[in-house]
């Protein structure tokens, strides 16, 4: 509980036994629910997470969005905070994010990784791809969003009822922001965070996922 708000942290994982341990050990004590969605891992991700007190939900159908939707369904807290299981997002900075969320009086707060302070955290190719996708997002939906691909957000669980979330893949990250910015009832904000080098093997295919996300933006704008 943080200032009268119950807090749930949802972490999707695919073979993140190394990173998820550090993430879970970094979480502050005020977190009420810790949900790790194991997306059909073949390592000890589930065992490590469970041993550290997390509620582990298994999702056997692979997909970033699929994992999040499964995790959202299992959450009961007032506020949901998301982050990856690779220890790249600042799990120890949740109070900073919640304070910003409350101060800005928003319903959805996006944690932007830019400017990237750790040069090892993101390749030039990924920085360029993120810039292209964020510019496309902002132009199509008439709202400047600096990091449309960030995987760390704070939002009120209640707003999920007003969202139509369809993507089961990596495009889910931009889709949830689209649903937030184009709904006039949802107040949207963005704040910069410290982003670090990930632990473990990356699951992102920059070119494939980049083009898929760009295509998804167009479909979401003109056909949904």
trRosetta pair geometry for C-beta under 8 A, 3 or more apart (Angstrom, degrees):
i j d omega theta_ij theta_ji phi_ij phi_ji
1 4 7.0 11 -179 -104 104 9
1 5 6.9 151 -158 74 63 36
1 6 5.5 -37 -98 -95 73 59
1 7 7.0 176 -97 3 20 90
1 30 6.0 -95 62 -165 38 90
1 32 6.1 62 -49 -62 59 116
2 5 5.5 -30 69 64 75 90
2 7 5.5 41 5 -37 110 129
2 30 4.7 83 -69 148 90 141
2 79 7.9 -53 51 41 112 139
2 95 7.0 -163 -140 -112 139 76
2 98 5.5 15 119 148 150 166
3 98 7.6 162 28 144 118 124
3 102 6.9 1 86 -85 152 161
5 77 7.8 72 160 171 74 98
5 78 4.6 -118 -158 79 79 137
5 79 5.1 39 161 -9 125 118
5 98 7.4 -175 71 -159 137 125
6 32 4.6 -28 -165 13 90 160
6 33 7.6 54 159 -5 104 100
6 76 7.7 -27 115 108 142 75
6 77 4.0 -136 118 -143 97 86
6 78 4.8 116 48 5 76 91
6 79 7.1 173 85 25 47 75
7 30 6.3 60 28 125 139 87
7 31 5.1 -91 100 -125 115 55
7 32 5.3 133 55 12 62 90
7 33 7.3 -163 105 33 49 74
7 77 5.5 -20 109 177 4 151
7 78 7.5 -34 -67 55 41 83
7 79 5.3 -21 -110 71 65 102
7 81 6.5 5 -169 0 99 114
7 94 7.4 91 -174 164 150 136
7 98 7.4 -53 -101 -89 130 141
8 31 7.6 92 -120 -167 19 87
8 32 6.5 -52 -71 71 60 90
8 33 3.9 -13 -115 68 85 115
8 34 7.7 -176 -158 -73 59 26
8 35 6.5 13 -177 0 105 111
8 75 4.3 120 143 -147 169 114
8 76 7.1 133 -65 48 137 47
8 77 3.6 177 -27 26 96 129
8 79 7.0 180 28 91 72 51
8 80 5.0 -25 73 -109 102 68
8 81 7.1 173 88 26 49 70
8 157 7.3 53 31 -70 129 126
9 27 6.2 -127 17 -127 168 135
9 31 5.3 -20 -10 -149 117 135
9 33 7.0 180 27 94 59 64
9 34 5.2 -6 62 -115 103 68
9 35 7.1 178 89 29 52 68
9 80 7.8 144 -96 -163 24 57
9 81 5.0 -27 -105 74 72 98
9 82 7.5 150 -160 -94 58 27
9 83 7.0 -22 -165 23 103 100
9 91 8.0 66 -158 -143 149 94
9 94 7.5 -68 -86 -104 122 145
10 35 4.8 -13 -111 70 72 107
10 37 6.8 23 -174 -14 92 109
10 68 6.8 96 131 -134 136 69
10 71 4.0 113 -156 155 126 139
10 72 7.0 -13 -89 -65 169 55
10 75 6.3 -68 -63 -64 119 130
10 80 6.1 0 -2 -167 115 105
10 81 7.4 164 21 81 70 45
10 82 5.2 -28 68 -104 92 79
11 20 6.7 131 138 -127 143 99
11 23 6.4 127 -124 130 153 150
11 34 7.5 0 5 -173 113 82
11 35 7.1 168 25 90 68 55
11 36 5.0 -23 72 -110 102 69
11 37 7.0 -178 87 21 47 73
11 49 7.9 -165 79 -123 127 131
11 54 7.6 -54 41 -144 122 147
11 71 7.9 165 38 -120 31 154
11 82 7.4 156 -82 -156 44 60
11 83 6.1 -21 -102 74 88 71
11 84 7.0 87 -151 -173 82 15
11 85 4.9 100 168 -71 112 88
12 37 4.7 -26 -109 66 64 111
12 39 6.0 34 -175 -32 94 121
12 64 6.2 117 114 -146 161 60
12 67 3.6 93 -129 124 121 141
12 68 5.9 -60 -51 -60 131 69
12 71 6.6 -114 -69 -25 82 140
12 82 8.0 11 -3 -160 91 106
12 84 7.1 -41 61 -123 79 60
12 85 6.9 -122 88 -14 39 108
13 16 4.2 -112 -151 32 101 123
13 20 5.5 5 -109 -73 144 135
13 36 5.7 -1 2 -173 128 98
13 37 6.7 159 21 76 73 54
13 38 5.6 -28 72 -106 102 54
13 39 6.4 179 80 12 43 87
13 41 6.3 -16 123 -56 95 132
13 45 4.9 175 135 -172 134 140
13 49 7.2 -166 16 -55 161 141
13 67 7.8 173 24 -159 40 149
13 85 3.8 23 -97 0 97 164
14 38 7.9 121 -89 -165 44 51
14 39 4.5 -45 -76 69 92 111
14 40 7.1 7 -124 64 91 68
14 41 5.7 180 -150 -85 40 81
14 45 7.7 -101 -151 -44 9 168
14 62 7.2 57 -108 -136 136 95
14 67 8.0 -114 -46 -65 95 152
14 203 5.8 68 74 -84 130 153
15 41 4.8 162 -61 -141 52 93
15 42 6.2 -7 -84 41 108 73
15 43 4.8 91 -135 9 76 117
15 45 6.3 -126 -108 -41 20 127
15 200 6.9 170 122 -175 85 137
15 201 7.2 -9 109 50 125 105
16 19 4.6 -57 -173 54 96 105
16 20 4.6 97 116 -32 102 101
16 41 7.3 -97 15 -106 66 138
16 43 7.9 165 23 64 25 128
16 45 5.3 66 52 -113 65 119
16 84 7.8 -159 -117 162 156 81
16 85 3.6 97 120 116 162 120
16 86 5.7 -104 -132 -74 118 62
16 199 7.8 96 -157 88 81 94
16 200 5.8 -146 -123 25 60 168
17 20 6.4 -50 -124 35 21 107
17 21 6.9 29 168 -25 54 104
17 41 7.6 135 -44 172 89 145
17 43 4.7 -114 -15 126 125 122
17 44 4.5 65 -113 68 144 79
17 45 4.8 -114 -68 -74 72 55
17 47 7.8 10 -121 57 115 89
17 48 4.9 133 -147 -7 81 146
17 200 8.0 128 45 -89 57 136
18 21 6.8 -67 -171 23 23 108
18 22 7.6 5 149 -3 58 107
18 199 4.9 -133 115 145 110 119
18 200 5.0 162 52 -61 119 102
19 22 6.0 -65 -160 40 42 105
19 23 6.1 40 149 -22 76 108
19 84 7.7 -16 137 127 145 87
19 85 5.2 117 98 141 111 65
19 86 4.1 -69 -142 -138 173 31
19 87 4.2 -143 -153 -7 91 95
19 88 7.9 -14 -150 -19 139 72
19 198 6.8 -25 -95 -173 145 77
19 199 3.9 163 -80 67 91 111
19 200 5.3 -87 -22 0 111 120
20 23 5.3 -51 -144 37 38 116
20 24 6.1 35 160 -18 70 106
20 36 6.5 63 -156 -129 136 137
20 45 5.9 84 14 -147 151 83
20 48 5.9 120 86 101 112 124
20 49 5.5 -44 147 -74 137 95
20 85 4.2 -12 -81 -166 91 108
20 87 7.9 -132 -59 -44 23 88
21 24 6.1 -58 -147 38 26 106
21 25 6.3 20 157 -13 63 111
21 48 5.2 -76 -70 177 95 128
21 52 6.7 160 -131 -42 63 149
22 25 5.8 -59 -143 41 30 108
22 26 6.2 29 157 -22 64 112
22 87 4.6 17 85 -96 124 137
22 91 7.9 150 126 31 72 142
22 199 6.8 99 26 3 138 157
23 26 5.9 -68 -154 35 26 110
23 27 7.0 39 152 -40 63 95
23 83 6.9 -178 -150 106 126 121
23 84 8.0 -136 -94 100 149 49
23 85 5.8 -114 9 -140 156 52
23 86 8.0 62 -50 45 127 17
23 87 5.3 -136 -58 -83 85 72
23 91 4.8 150 -152 -58 68 157
24 27 5.9 -36 -154 3 36 115
24 34 6.8 87 -128 -178 94 150
24 36 7.9 -34 -76 -62 120 128
24 48 7.9 171 19 140 144 90
24 49 6.5 166 -59 -127 149 64
24 52 4.3 88 130 122 146 148
24 53 7.4 157 -178 52 124 85
24 54 6.0 -91 -116 -44 131 119
24 91 7.9 -69 -51 177 18 158
25 52 6.8 -89 -61 -145 71 139
26 87 7.8 115 1 -129 144 92
26 91 3.9 99 94 89 121 115
26 92 4.4 -87 179 -55 102 90
27 31 5.2 -34 166 5 119 150
27 34 6.5 118 101 -98 175 128
27 91 5.4 -65 -71 168 65 110
27 92 7.6 -126 -85 -85 21 52
27 94 7.1 35 -145 -15 69 141
28 31 6.1 125 74 -19 69 93
28 92 7.1 108 -50 -143 84 54
28 94 5.6 -131 15 50 117 119
28 95 6.3 62 -29 -37 166 100
30 94 7.9 -159 66 99 104 127
30 95 7.6 83 37 -80 138 97
31 34 5.9 62 134 -62 130 92
31 94 7.1 26 -68 100 105 172
32 77 5.4 145 67 -98 124 124
33 55 6.9 -30 -166 14 84 129
33 75 6.1 146 106 -135 152 77
33 76 6.7 137 -56 43 155 79
33 77 5.2 -148 18 -32 121 120
34 53 6.6 69 51 110 135 86
34 54 4.3 -89 116 -116 110 79
34 55 6.5 148 84 16 60 77
35 54 6.9 143 -111 -174 12 94
35 55 5.1 -29 -105 73 65 102
35 56 8.0 150 -160 -93 54 22
35 57 6.2 7 -170 0 100 115
35 71 5.0 142 119 -149 130 96
35 74 5.6 147 -131 94 146 121
35 75 6.2 -105 -7 -76 150 86
36 45 7.4 -162 160 157 132 97
36 46 7.5 171 107 -114 125 53
36 49 4.0 -80 37 -160 165 153
36 54 4.5 50 -8 146 111 144
36 55 7.1 167 24 79 70 47
36 56 5.1 -23 72 -106 100 70
36 57 7.3 171 85 26 48 69
36 85 7.0 73 -139 -93 102 129
37 56 8.0 149 -97 -160 22 54
37 57 5.1 -26 -110 72 69 100
37 58 7.9 144 -163 -106 58 11
37 59 5.4 14 179 0 103 121
37 67 4.3 143 114 -171 136 92
37 68 7.3 -156 30 -72 160 30
37 70 5.4 125 -134 85 132 112
37 71 4.4 -93 -45 -61 129 105
38 41 5.1 -80 -167 7 97 109
38 45 5.4 151 -122 103 105 119
38 46 4.7 -10 -76 -74 161 95
38 49 7.3 -156 -63 27 107 148
38 56 5.7 20 -15 -170 116 102
38 57 7.0 177 20 81 75 43
38 58 5.2 -29 68 -108 103 61
38 59 7.0 163 78 27 48 69
39 59 5.2 -22 -108 75 62 101
39 62 5.7 87 164 -125 107 58
39 63 7.1 -155 -150 43 130 40
39 64 7.9 -29 -88 -87 165 37
39 66 7.3 109 -126 86 113 103
39 67 4.7 -57 -74 -81 116 125
40 58 7.6 83 -71 -171 52 88
40 59 7.0 -81 -27 95 79 57
40 60 4.9 84 -77 -141 107 49
40 61 7.6 140 -29 5 129 9
40 62 5.7 -74 38 -71 130 82
41 45 4.1 18 93 25 176 131
41 46 6.5 179 55 -24 124 88
44 47 4.5 -53 -170 47 87 117
44 48 5.4 90 126 -28 94 97
45 48 6.1 -62 -148 37 25 108
45 49 6.2 19 160 -15 64 112
45 85 7.3 45 -146 157 118 157
46 49 5.9 -61 -145 40 27 109
46 50 6.1 23 161 -16 66 111
46 56 4.9 98 -146 -170 83 154
46 58 7.1 2 -100 -83 136 94
47 50 6.0 -57 -143 39 26 108
47 51 6.2 27 158 -22 63 110
48 51 5.9 -60 -150 34 26 111
48 52 6.7 9 157 -6 62 112
49 52 6.2 -72 -154 43 29 101
49 54 4.2 -59 173 58 90 133
49 56 5.2 119 97 -82 124 110
50 53 7.9 105 -176 -24 31 9
50 54 6.4 -88 -81 64 33 78
50 56 5.1 -55 -66 -12 93 130
55 74 7.1 -160 120 149 133 134
57 70 5.8 -176 129 142 133 111
57 71 6.4 171 52 -92 140 63
57 74 5.5 -154 -67 -22 151 164
59 63 8.0 -90 138 51 127 79
59 66 5.9 162 165 131 137 98
59 67 5.2 -176 55 -104 152 65
59 70 4.5 -169 -81 9 128 168
61 66 5.4 -107 98 177 100 157
61 168 7.4 -47 129 -171 116 135
62 66 7.2 106 123 52 21 142
63 66 3.3 77 76 7 114 116
63 67 6.5 -176 89 -15 60 79
63 168 3.9 -10 170 154 157 89
63 169 5.3 -80 -148 -83 95 50
63 172 8.0 103 157 -24 94 133
64 67 6.0 -56 -156 30 27 110
64 68 6.8 20 152 -13 62 106
64 168 7.8 125 54 151 55 45
64 169 5.8 48 35 -180 94 34
64 170 5.0 69 27 -88 145 49
64 172 5.5 -160 106 33 95 123
64 173 7.1 -30 134 -34 137 95
65 68 5.7 -56 -148 37 36 109
65 69 6.3 34 157 -18 69 105
65 165 7.1 -168 -166 166 112 104
65 167 4.3 -174 -70 111 168 78
65 168 4.5 -151 75 -144 109 16
65 169 5.6 -5 9 30 111 22
65 170 7.5 -107 -27 -32 93 10
65 171 7.0 -21 -46 68 134 65
65 172 2.9 164 -92 -60 99 137
65 175 7.2 28 -112 39 132 135
66 69 6.1 -56 -148 36 28 108
66 70 6.5 28 153 -17 62 108
66 168 4.2 31 -52 -157 93 92
66 169 7.8 26 -13 -60 91 38
67 70 5.8 -60 -154 37 30 111
67 71 6.3 27 152 -17 66 108
68 71 5.5 -56 -146 39 35 111
68 72 6.1 38 156 -23 69 103
68 82 7.0 9 -124 -124 112 142
68 172 5.8 164 36 147 137 148
68 176 7.8 -85 136 -50 153 141
69 72 5.7 -46 -143 33 32 113
69 73 6.6 37 155 -23 61 104
69 165 6.3 -179 -91 110 108 127
69 168 7.7 -61 10 -110 132 68
69 172 7.8 -118 -34 -136 94 141
70 73 5.9 -55 -155 31 30 114
70 74 6.9 17 152 -10 62 110
71 74 5.9 -68 -155 40 35 105
71 75 6.5 39 152 -34 70 105
72 75 5.8 -53 -149 20 35 115
72 80 7.0 7 -115 -124 79 165
72 157 7.6 161 -156 -141 86 90
72 160 5.9 158 -178 -122 133 154
75 80 5.7 46 160 -98 167 114
75 157 6.1 -148 112 -116 119 132
76 157 7.9 82 -175 175 14 175
77 80 6.6 139 74 -74 104 63
77 157 6.4 143 84 -33 58 139
78 156 6.7 -40 166 -140 71 76
78 157 6.3 -152 -174 14 20 108
78 158 8.0 -13 -154 -21 62 98
79 98 7.0 88 132 -118 166 105
79 101 7.5 97 -140 129 140 161
79 154 6.2 1 -179 -171 114 89
79 155 7.1 161 -153 84 71 26
79 156 6.2 -50 -101 -100 65 47
79 157 6.9 -147 -100 -23 13 85
80 153 7.8 21 104 98 89 92
80 154 7.4 169 85 -149 49 44
80 155 5.8 -18 58 63 92 77
80 156 7.8 81 15 178 83 6
80 157 5.2 102 -26 -79 107 84
81 94 6.0 35 -168 -133 173 110
81 97 6.8 105 -125 100 124 143
81 98 7.7 -63 -72 -66 130 94
81 152 7.5 4 -177 -165 82 79
81 153 7.2 -169 -142 89 47 47
81 154 5.1 -9 -100 -100 82 77
82 151 6.4 -103 126 161 110 69
82 152 6.0 -164 89 -128 72 39
82 153 5.2 19 37 42 107 81
83 89 4.0 -140 -149 77 110 141
83 91 6.0 -177 95 -86 163 81
83 151 6.7 100 -140 116 35 92
83 152 4.8 23 -97 -104 78 95
84 87 7.9 -83 96 1 88 24
84 88 5.8 7 65 41 126 102
84 89 5.8 123 30 0 82 113
84 151 5.2 55 -46 102 99 144
84 152 7.7 -80 -6 -61 77 86
84 198 7.5 -40 110 -118 138 113
86 198 3.9 -2 147 -155 130 104
86 199 5.4 -179 -174 48 69 66
86 200 5.6 -120 -128 47 94 109
87 91 7.3 -62 -127 -7 63 121
87 196 7.0 -49 133 83 77 122
87 198 6.7 129 63 -145 71 51
87 199 4.8 31 39 6 121 114
88 121 6.7 125 -152 -153 103 102
88 195 6.0 14 163 -167 90 79
88 196 5.4 -159 -146 69 50 68
88 197 6.8 -104 -111 121 88 13
88 198 4.3 -31 -61 -83 115 77
88 199 7.9 -157 -49 5 74 66
89 111 7.1 82 -147 105 117 145
89 151 6.9 -120 -49 81 139 91
89 152 4.5 153 -142 -66 145 134
89 193 7.0 23 -151 124 80 146
89 195 6.8 -24 -98 -118 54 72
89 196 7.9 -148 -49 29 13 86
90 93 3.8 20 126 13 125 121
90 96 7.9 -9 109 48 136 131
90 193 5.7 -148 18 180 119 113
90 194 5.2 74 -55 63 130 93
90 195 7.9 -98 -27 -83 88 37
90 196 7.5 106 -69 -7 72 109
91 94 7.1 -7 -177 -40 44 100
93 96 4.5 -34 -180 33 88 124
93 97 6.2 91 124 -22 84 95
93 193 6.7 153 92 -145 149 106
93 194 7.2 132 -30 33 158 102
94 97 5.6 -56 -150 38 39 111
94 98 6.1 34 155 -17 72 106
95 98 5.8 -54 -142 40 32 108
95 99 6.1 36 156 -22 65 106
96 99 5.9 -55 -147 35 25 111
96 100 6.5 24 154 -16 61 107
97 100 5.8 -56 -151 37 31 110
97 101 6.2 37 150 -24 65 107
97 109 6.7 158 -176 106 89 139
97 111 6.3 -35 -117 -84 124 120
97 152 7.8 -105 -111 154 153 113
97 154 5.2 156 150 -36 113 139
97 191 7.2 173 -124 71 68 135
97 193 7.3 0 -81 -89 106 122
98 101 5.2 -49 -146 34 35 119
98 102 6.3 30 156 -15 67 104
98 154 6.3 -171 -88 -145 59 155
99 102 5.9 -56 -147 40 29 106
99 103 6.0 28 155 -19 65 111
100 103 5.7 -55 -138 40 29 110
100 104 6.0 19 164 -10 66 112
100 109 6.3 128 106 -154 102 152
100 189 7.6 -162 147 122 97 137
100 191 4.8 1 166 -53 157 167
101 104 6.4 -63 -143 42 19 101
101 106 6.1 -100 -153 57 63 94
101 109 4.5 -110 -97 -17 88 147
101 154 4.7 -86 -77 107 142 138
101 189 7.4 169 -117 62 52 132
102 105 7.2 22 179 -75 35 51
104 109 6.8 121 57 -98 139 114
104 187 8.0 179 132 139 93 118
104 189 4.4 63 142 -103 153 168
104 191 7.7 -145 -33 -52 146 117
105 187 6.7 -24 120 119 70 159
106 109 5.4 119 82 -66 134 83
106 187 4.4 -139 -135 114 61 99
106 188 6.2 57 -158 -147 123 6
106 189 3.9 -125 -53 -2 161 114
107 155 6.2 38 147 -151 63 82
107 156 5.0 -62 -156 16 80 115
107 159 5.2 111 160 -59 124 143
107 180 7.4 -170 91 -146 99 103
107 186 4.8 -113 72 -152 137 71
107 187 4.8 113 3 46 89 75
107 188 7.3 -41 56 -68 82 47
108 153 6.6 -16 -167 -174 84 118
108 154 7.6 160 -155 86 38 53
108 155 4.2 6 -109 -107 71 111
108 156 7.6 -90 -62 19 62 74
108 159 6.5 -101 -55 77 103 165
108 176 8.0 -169 -150 147 139 93
108 177 7.6 167 147 -118 138 58
108 180 4.1 -79 58 -140 165 143
108 186 5.8 23 -1 173 117 115
108 187 7.3 168 27 85 72 49
108 188 5.1 -19 71 -111 103 70
108 189 7.2 164 89 29 55 65
109 153 6.5 153 80 -162 56 65
109 154 4.4 -1 54 57 109 96
109 155 6.9 -170 22 -69 63 64
109 188 8.0 156 -87 -163 35 49
109 189 4.9 -18 -111 75 76 97
109 190 7.0 158 -164 -91 61 28
109 191 6.3 -2 -176 9 110 106
110 145 6.6 24 61 -153 167 105
110 147 6.6 -179 150 71 118 91
110 150 5.7 119 -178 61 94 135
110 152 8.0 106 -168 87 50 63
110 153 5.7 -27 -106 -108 52 90
110 177 6.1 37 -85 -110 134 117
110 188 7.4 18 -10 -173 104 94
110 189 7.2 -168 23 98 72 46
110 190 4.4 -19 65 -108 99 84
110 191 7.6 158 81 24 53 59
111 147 7.7 -46 103 74 42 139
111 150 5.5 -168 76 167 66 144
111 152 3.8 -38 53 97 134 107
111 153 6.4 -146 4 -81 88 37
111 154 7.5 81 -42 -9 103 87
111 190 7.8 -178 -77 -155 14 65
111 191 6.4 -27 -114 72 57 80
111 192 7.8 74 -169 -161 61 14
111 193 4.4 14 -177 -14 107 134
112 146 4.5 20 -127 85 147 117
112 147 3.8 151 -132 7 76 124
112 150 5.9 -115 -105 -55 36 147
112 190 5.4 53 -31 176 114 108
112 191 6.8 -170 20 88 91 26
112 192 5.0 -47 75 -98 100 57
112 193 6.8 153 67 14 45 78
113 116 5.8 19 145 -87 93 85
113 121 7.6 -151 -176 130 123 134
113 122 7.1 108 138 -39 137 146
113 130 7.9 -64 61 -165 117 164
113 147 5.4 130 24 -125 75 154
113 150 5.7 172 -17 -102 93 100
113 192 7.8 78 -150 -149 4 71
113 193 6.5 -39 -96 64 48 88
113 195 3.9 30 -145 -44 102 150
114 130 7.6 173 -50 124 125 137
114 146 5.5 -136 61 155 120 114
114 147 5.5 170 8 -66 101 109
114 192 6.8 -93 83 -120 43 103
115 192 7.2 6 22 -143 58 139
116 119 7.3 111 122 -95 105 34
116 121 5.6 -153 -167 71 114 118
116 122 5.0 -99 -126 33 162 122
116 127 6.7 -104 7 -99 141 115
116 195 5.8 -57 -126 62 81 120
117 121 7.9 43 63 12 54 139
117 194 6.2 -45 38 -132 129 78
117 195 7.4 140 31 45 79 71
118 121 4.0 82 87 -24 107 115
118 194 7.6 74 -18 -176 108 84
118 195 6.5 -133 34 92 108 64
118 196 5.4 60 14 -119 165 51
118 197 6.2 -119 140 -31 137 79
120 197 4.6 -22 115 -72 105 124
121 195 5.0 132 162 120 153 91
121 196 5.4 -138 -100 -172 120 15
121 197 5.0 -120 -94 -66 60 54
121 198 7.7 103 -147 -20 68 68
122 126 4.9 -119 -170 87 91 124
122 127 5.4 110 129 -59 118 87
122 130 7.8 -19 -174 -5 144 142
122 195 7.0 21 -29 117 115 133
123 126 4.8 93 56 9 80 100
123 127 7.0 -141 97 -5 42 87
123 206 7.9 -65 64 -81 127 152
124 127 5.5 -54 -147 37 33 113
124 128 6.2 33 155 -19 67 106
125 128 5.9 -56 -149 36 27 109
125 129 6.3 27 153 -18 63 109
125 206 5.6 46 131 168 118 163
126 129 5.5 -52 -143 38 33 113
126 130 6.2 36 156 -20 65 105
126 204 7.7 64 -111 114 121 147
126 206 5.8 -108 -84 -116 77 123
127 130 5.8 -56 -149 36 28 111
127 131 6.5 31 152 -21 63 105
128 131 5.6 -54 -152 33 32 113
128 132 6.5 32 152 -18 65 104
129 132 5.8 -54 -149 35 33 110
129 133 6.3 25 156 -13 67 109
129 206 5.9 -160 -29 -171 162 97
129 210 4.5 -86 -152 -113 126 133
130 133 5.8 -59 -144 42 30 107
130 134 6.0 27 159 -18 67 111
130 147 6.6 -10 -180 -134 122 72
130 148 7.5 171 -163 46 73 78
130 149 5.3 -109 -122 29 92 130
131 134 5.9 -58 -142 39 26 108
131 135 6.3 26 159 -17 63 107
132 135 6.0 -58 -149 37 26 108
132 136 6.3 25 154 -17 63 109
132 210 7.5 51 73 -170 126 115
132 214 7.3 -25 128 -91 110 121
133 136 5.6 -55 -146 39 31 112
133 137 6.1 38 153 -23 65 106
133 148 5.3 -134 127 67 96 125
133 149 5.9 58 93 -43 144 113
133 174 7.0 -108 167 -84 118 143
133 210 6.8 -125 -55 -148 120 78
133 213 5.7 2 -125 116 134 125
133 214 6.2 -114 -103 -78 84 78
133 217 7.2 177 -154 -42 78 144
134 137 5.4 -47 -143 34 33 116
134 138 6.2 31 157 -18 64 107
134 145 5.9 -132 -153 94 90 79
134 146 6.2 7 -169 175 147 22
134 147 6.2 -47 -94 -102 135 20
134 148 4.4 177 -100 -2 67 102
134 149 7.3 -92 -60 -5 90 86
135 138 5.8 -56 -146 38 29 110
135 139 6.2 26 157 -17 65 109
136 139 5.9 -58 -144 39 28 108
136 140 6.1 19 162 -13 65 114
136 214 6.1 35 83 -133 174 83
136 217 5.4 89 130 113 116 164
137 140 6.2 -68 -146 41 22 104
137 141 6.1 -26 174 22 62 115
137 145 5.5 -56 113 54 128 120
137 148 4.0 150 -10 -95 164 153
137 174 6.1 -129 -100 -153 129 118
137 177 7.3 16 -170 101 140 127
137 178 7.4 -121 -150 -78 99 90
137 217 5.9 -110 -86 -127 65 132
138 141 6.9 -77 -131 55 18 82
138 142 7.7 80 175 -94 53 5
138 143 6.3 -115 -136 85 67 41
138 144 4.8 31 -138 -112 130 45
138 145 5.6 -164 -76 27 89 71
138 148 7.7 -131 -37 -57 77 123
139 142 7.8 20 -174 -68 21 44
140 217 5.7 143 29 164 163 105
140 218 7.2 -128 -113 -93 149 48
140 221 4.4 -88 179 -88 120 149
141 145 8.0 11 71 -4 122 121
141 178 5.9 -143 -90 -131 155 80
141 181 5.5 83 145 97 130 130
141 182 5.8 -95 -156 -61 109 106
141 221 6.7 -125 -66 -101 78 103
143 181 4.4 -151 53 -171 158 134
143 182 7.9 -144 -2 -64 133 63
143 188 7.1 46 172 80 150 146
145 148 5.0 88 107 -77 124 80
145 177 6.1 91 -141 166 161 139
145 181 6.9 -97 -56 -62 124 150
145 190 6.4 158 -139 -67 67 150
146 190 6.0 151 23 149 102 150
146 192 7.9 -36 90 -81 153 85
147 150 4.2 62 126 -36 119 109
147 190 7.4 154 34 -157 87 127
148 173 7.5 113 144 121 60 95
148 174 4.8 31 161 -114 101 99
148 177 6.0 -154 -145 71 70 155
149 173 5.4 59 -152 111 48 138
149 174 6.4 -24 -86 -60 57 94
149 213 7.2 15 -97 -166 108 164
150 153 7.2 126 110 -57 105 80
150 173 6.8 179 72 -178 35 120
151 173 5.6 -66 -89 -114 70 127
152 193 6.5 -38 82 29 147 162
153 176 7.1 -120 -7 112 170 134
153 177 7.9 -151 -95 -74 138 87
155 159 5.9 -85 168 45 113 128
155 180 7.4 -110 -114 -99 138 133
156 159 5.1 93 76 -12 90 100
157 160 6.0 -30 -179 0 54 116
158 161 6.3 -35 178 11 55 112
159 162 5.5 -57 -167 40 62 107
159 163 6.5 60 139 -28 78 109
159 180 7.3 47 148 -108 144 85
159 183 7.9 149 -166 88 107 150
159 185 8.0 176 -127 108 96 100
159 186 5.4 83 -146 -108 135 114
160 163 5.5 -63 -148 33 41 115
160 165 7.7 -40 -152 -7 84 130
162 179 7.6 150 113 168 75 105
162 183 5.6 111 141 -158 122 157
162 185 6.2 -108 -155 72 167 129
162 186 6.7 -175 91 -49 138 114
163 176 6.8 19 -163 -135 150 68
163 179 4.0 66 -135 160 97 149
163 180 7.5 -11 -95 -59 119 62
163 183 7.4 -94 -84 -30 69 151
164 179 6.5 -178 41 -111 58 123
164 224 7.5 -156 104 166 132 112
165 172 6.8 50 -170 -142 107 91
165 175 6.0 116 -134 125 74 123
165 176 6.2 13 -107 -86 119 79
165 179 6.6 -62 -71 -31 78 157
166 175 6.9 -130 44 -161 72 154
166 224 7.4 -111 10 -148 148 153
167 170 7.9 -71 159 67 131 29
167 171 4.3 -129 -140 84 155 96
167 172 4.3 -158 92 -71 112 67
167 175 4.8 172 11 -16 125 153
167 216 6.6 34 -92 -150 132 144
168 172 7.1 14 -139 -56 5 119
169 172 6.5 172 77 -18 36 92
169 209 7.8 -157 156 -128 116 92
169 212 6.9 -48 112 140 147 142
170 173 6.5 -27 175 8 60 108
170 204 7.2 95 -112 -119 146 86
170 209 4.7 9 53 -153 161 118
170 212 6.9 93 57 89 108 124
170 213 6.2 -68 106 -68 104 109
171 174 5.8 -55 -165 44 62 102
171 175 5.7 67 138 -31 81 107
171 212 6.3 -114 -49 130 112 94
171 213 5.0 175 -96 -111 83 70
171 216 3.9 22 -139 55 149 177
172 175 5.3 -58 -140 37 34 116
172 176 6.4 33 165 -23 69 100
173 176 6.8 -53 -153 27 22 103
173 177 7.3 14 150 -7 55 109
174 177 5.7 -62 -157 42 41 111
174 178 6.2 47 147 -27 72 103
174 213 6.0 108 6 -163 141 107
174 216 7.0 128 72 98 126 122
174 217 6.5 -51 137 -81 148 92
175 178 5.4 -49 -147 31 36 115
175 179 6.4 35 156 -18 66 103
175 216 7.1 -70 -65 154 100 128
175 220 6.5 -160 -114 -101 83 150
176 179 5.7 -50 -150 36 34 113
176 180 6.6 35 149 -20 62 106
177 180 5.5 -54 -149 36 35 113
177 181 6.2 22 159 -13 70 107
177 188 7.7 90 -157 -143 74 133
178 181 6.3 -61 -141 40 27 99
178 182 6.1 0 171 2 65 115
178 217 7.8 -179 -78 -127 136 69
178 220 5.6 6 167 148 170 145
179 182 6.9 -67 -134 46 20 94
179 183 6.3 15 168 -17 59 119
179 186 7.8 49 131 26 69 163
180 183 6.5 -71 -148 34 21 104
180 186 4.9 -119 -153 127 64 142
180 188 4.9 116 141 -93 108 114
181 186 7.7 -82 -63 90 18 113
181 188 5.1 -18 -91 -22 68 169
183 186 4.4 53 86 12 109 110
198 202 6.4 108 69 -84 148 82
204 209 5.7 -82 -160 24 80 155
205 208 4.1 9 111 40 122 115
205 209 5.3 132 68 -15 71 96
206 209 6.6 -64 -131 46 14 98
206 210 5.7 18 166 -25 58 118
207 210 5.7 -57 -139 35 22 114
207 211 6.5 14 165 -11 61 107
208 211 6.5 -64 -153 38 23 102
208 212 6.3 20 154 -15 62 113
209 212 5.5 -56 -143 41 34 114
209 213 6.1 34 158 -21 68 107
210 213 5.9 -58 -148 36 26 108
210 214 6.4 26 154 -18 63 107
211 214 5.6 -51 -145 36 34 113
211 215 6.3 35 155 -18 65 106
212 215 5.8 -56 -149 39 30 111
212 216 6.3 34 151 -24 64 107
213 216 5.4 -50 -145 33 33 116
213 217 6.7 43 153 -27 63 97
214 217 5.8 -46 -156 24 33 115
214 218 7.1 28 150 -13 61 102
215 218 5.9 -56 -157 35 36 109
215 219 6.4 32 150 -16 69 108
216 219 5.6 -56 -145 40 35 111
216 220 6.0 34 157 -21 69 108
217 220 5.9 -59 -146 37 26 109
217 221 6.3 23 156 -19 62 111
218 221 5.8 -60 -148 36 29 110
218 222 6.1 -15 171 14 66 114
219 222 6.9 -77 -134 52 21 82
219 223 5.1 -45 -163 44 64 117
219 224 6.3 45 142 -9 77 111
220 223 7.6 -39 -68 54 11 74
220 224 5.1 -47 -134 51 47 121
221 224 8.0 43 16 44 16 80
